[in-house]
C-alpha cells in the first residue's frame, strides 16, 4: 500500500468519507490499483468498510470471520493482509 505523504496533493481525498485529512495515525492509503478520485482511502475508513462486509459466526468456544470479497469492489484487486506504515 502506498503510504507516502509527500505524493499527496490538496485534491486527493478519501473515497469513503471524502475528507483529505492525512495523519500518521490515519493515513490516506492507495490500497488497490484504482486511479483518480477513487484512488485513496483512510486506514480507518477502509477498516470500517471491511468490518461491515464480514460474516461472523460466534459460538461459546470459536469466533469465525469470513469475507466474501476481501478486495476492491471497483478494480477487483485483493487488499493486502498486512499494512506497513512508513511513518514512525
C-alpha positions as CSV (number, residue, x, y, z in Angstrom):
1,X,0.0,0.0,0.0
2,X,1.1,3.5,-0.8
3,X,1.6,5.4,2.5
4,X,3.8,8.2,1.2
5,X,2.6,11.6,2.5
6,X,4.8,13.5,0.1
7,X,3.0,12.3,-3.0
8,X,-0.4,13.6,-1.9
9,X,-2.0,16.8,-3.3
10,X,-4.6,19.0,-1.8
11,X,-7.3,17.4,-4.0
12,X,-6.6,13.8,-3.0
13,X,-9.4,12.7,-0.8
14,X,-10.7,9.5,0.8
15,X,-13.2,7.8,-1.5
16,X,-15.3,6.7,1.5
17,X,-15.5,9.9,3.7
18,X,-14.4,12.4,1.1
19,X,-12.0,14.1,3.6
20,X,-8.4,14.9,2.6
21,X,-7.1,14.8,6.2
22,X,-3.9,12.7,6.2
23,X,-2.2,12.0,9.6
24,X,0.3,9.5,10.8
25,X,-2.4,7.7,12.8
26,X,-4.9,7.7,10.0
27,X,-3.1,8.0,6.7
28,X,-4.6,8.1,3.2
29,X,-3.7,4.9,1.5
30,X,-3.8,3.7,-2.1
31,X,-4.8,0.1,-1.2
32,X,-5.5,-1.1,-4.8
33,X,-5.0,-0.3,-8.5
34,X,-7.8,2.3,-8.7
35,X,-6.7,5.8,-10.0
36,X,-8.2,9.2,-10.0
37,X,-10.8,10.3,-7.4
38,X,-11.2,6.8,-6.1
39,X,-7.6,6.0,-5.5
40,X,-7.3,6.9,-1.8
41,X,-9.0,5.8,1.4
42,X,-8.1,6.4,5.0
43,X,-6.9,3.5,7.0
44,X,-9.8,3.8,9.5
45,X,-12.4,4.1,6.7
46,X,-11.0,1.0,5.0
47,X,-11.1,-0.9,8.2
48,X,-14.7,0.1,8.9
49,X,-15.7,-0.8,5.3
50,X,-14.2,-4.2,5.6
51,X,-15.6,-4.7,9.1
52,X,-19.1,-4.1,7.8
53,X,-18.6,-6.6,5.0
54,X,-17.5,-9.5,7.1
55,X,-19.7,-12.5,8.0
56,X,-19.2,-13.8,11.6
57,X,-20.2,-16.9,13.4
58,X,-19.9,-16.8,17.2
59,X,-20.1,-19.8,19.4
60,X,-19.0,-20.3,23.0
61,X,-15.5,-21.5,22.0
62,X,-15.0,-20.3,18.5
63,X,-15.4,-17.0,16.7
64,X,-15.1,-17.3,12.9
65,X,-14.9,-14.4,10.5
66,X,-15.2,-14.6,6.7
67,X,-15.1,-12.0,3.9
68,X,-16.7,-12.9,0.7
69,X,-14.6,-10.4,-1.1
70,X,-11.5,-9.0,0.7
71,X,-10.7,-6.6,-2.1
72,X,-11.7,-3.6,-4.1
73,X,-15.2,-3.6,-5.5
74,X,-14.1,-1.4,-8.4
75,X,-10.8,-2.8,-9.7
76,X,-11.2,-6.3,-8.1
77,X,-7.6,-6.3,-6.6
78,X,-7.4,-8.1,-3.3
79,X,-6.3,-5.9,-0.4
80,X,-3.1,-6.9,1.4
81,X,-3.5,-8.7,4.7
82,X,-0.7,-6.6,6.3
83,X,0.0,-2.9,6.1
84,X,3.5,-1.5,6.7
85,X,3.4,2.2,7.7
86,X,6.2,4.4,6.5
87,X,5.7,6.7,9.4
88,X,7.4,6.5,12.8
